[in-house]
Amino acid sequence: MSRLATGLWVSAYLARLQAEGISVYIVARGDATAGAVLVKLATMDGKATAFQRSVDLITGERRWMELTSGDEPMVDESIRKQRSFDPDLWVIEVEDARGRHMLGDMGLD
């Protein structure tokens, strides 16, 4: 099964969140075809969590894993470091006081 191009996945993700009334922004654009994606969830209380998609090497299943969480400036610094290693990385910021990010609800992984 072929993977969905990253740019298309990002567009679908943004549309899904916006349909739920969840604020979402593209902070950094990566490679539209095959760039990796980091999603930062800011809960509007000074805290945040960054998620990255990983692949289970045994099953091949793709799922979202927590990269880091804590005070928002610390999470931002971790994301900056990731971007310095991977200039093709997309960074999406979700702002939701209820902690909704809809990852895993997409059906597009």
GIQUIPE-V95548 format. One record per residue. N is the residue number from 0. RES is the residue in one small letter. SS is DSSP state (~ for helix, > for strand, _ for the rest). OMEGA is omega in whole degrees, -180 to 180 (* if undefined). D_CENTER is the distance of its C-alpha to the mean C-alpha in Angstrom with 2 decimals. Layout:
N | RES | SS | OMEGA | D_CENTER
N | RES | SS | OMEGA | D_CENTER
This chain:
0 | m | _ | 180 | 22.12
1 | s | _ | 179 | 20.28
2 | r | _ | 177 | 16.55
3 | l | _ | 178 | 15.16
4 | a | _ | -175 | 14.69
5 | t | ~ | -180 | 11.22
6 | g | ~ | 177 | 12.50
7 | l | ~ | 179 | 13.73
8 | w | ~ | -180 | 10.68
9 | v | ~ | 179 | 8.84
10 | s | ~ | 179 | 12.17
11 | a | ~ | 180 | 12.49
12 | y | ~ | 179 | 9.26
13 | l | ~ | 180 | 10.49
14 | a | ~ | 180 | 13.92
15 | r | ~ | 180 | 13.27
16 | l | ~ | 180 | 11.98
17 | q | ~ | 177 | 14.79
18 | a | ~ | 179 | 17.22
19 | e | _ | -179 | 16.69
20 | g | _ | -179 | 17.29
21 | i | _ | 179 | 13.96
22 | s | > | -179 | 13.33
23 | v | > | -176 | 10.29
24 | y | > | 170 | 10.46
25 | i | > | 180 | 9.64
26 | v | > | 180 | 10.40
27 | a | > | 177 | 10.90
28 | r | _ | 177 | 11.71
29 | g | _ | 178 | 11.94
30 | d | _ | -175 | 14.21
31 | a | _ | -177 | 14.42
32 | t | _ | -171 | 15.78
33 | a | _ | 179 | 14.16
34 | g | _ | 175 | 11.61
35 | a | _ | -178 | 8.89
36 | v | > | 168 | 5.16
37 | l | > | 176 | 3.57
38 | v | > | 176 | 1.99
39 | k | > | 175 | 5.76
40 | l | > | 176 | 8.08
41 | a | > | -175 | 11.49
42 | t | _ | 173 | 14.34
43 | m | _ | 178 | 16.88
44 | d | _ | -178 | 19.15
45 | g | _ | -180 | 18.28
46 | k | > | 178 | 15.86
47 | a | > | 175 | 12.13
48 | t | > | 175 | 9.82
49 | a | > | 180 | 7.04
50 | f | > | 173 | 5.54
51 | q | > | 179 | 6.02
52 | r | > | 177 | 7.78
53 | s | > | -179 | 11.46
54 | v | > | 173 | 14.70
55 | d | _ | -175 | 17.76
56 | l | _ | -180 | 20.49
57 | i | _ | -176 | 23.17
58 | t | _ | -176 | 21.92
59 | g | _ | -179 | 19.42
60 | e | _ | 177 | 17.09
61 | r | > | 180 | 13.35
62 | r | > | -179 | 11.36
63 | w | > | -179 | 8.42
64 | m | > | 176 | 9.89
65 | e | > | 176 | 9.96
66 | l | > | 180 | 10.20
67 | t | > | 175 | 12.02
68 | s | > | 180 | 13.14
69 | g | > | 179 | 16.09
70 | d | > | -175 | 17.39
71 | e | ~ | 178 | 15.01
72 | p | ~ | 178 | 16.87
73 | m | ~ | 178 | 16.51
74 | v | ~ | 178 | 12.71
75 | d | ~ | 179 | 12.88
76 | e | ~ | 177 | 15.39
77 | s | ~ | 178 | 13.42
78 | i | ~ | 177 | 10.68
79 | r | ~ | 178 | 13.81
80 | k | ~ | 178 | 15.26
81 | q | ~ | 179 | 12.50
82 | r | ~ | 180 | 12.89
83 | s | ~ | 177 | 16.60
84 | f | ~ | -172 | 16.51
85 | d | _ | -179 | 14.43
86 | p | _ | 178 | 15.16
87 | d | _ | -177 | 13.55
88 | l | _ | 171 | 9.98
89 | w | > | 173 | 7.72
90 | v | > | 179 | 6.19
91 | i | > | 177 | 5.20
92 | e | > | 178 | 7.17
93 | v | > | 178 | 8.29
94 | e | > | -179 | 11.88
95 | d | _ | -179 | 13.74
96 | a | _ | 179 | 16.74
97 | r | _ | 177 | 16.79
98 | g | _ | 180 | 13.44
99 | r | _ | 177 | 12.25
100 | h | _ | 175 | 8.68
101 | m | _ | 176 | 10.10
102 | l | _ | -178 | 7.96
103 | g | _ | 176 | 11.03
104 | d | _ | -172 | 13.00
105 | m | _ | -175 | 12.12
106 | g | _ | -178 | 14.67
107 | l | _ | -177 | 13.17
108 | d | _ | * | 12.06
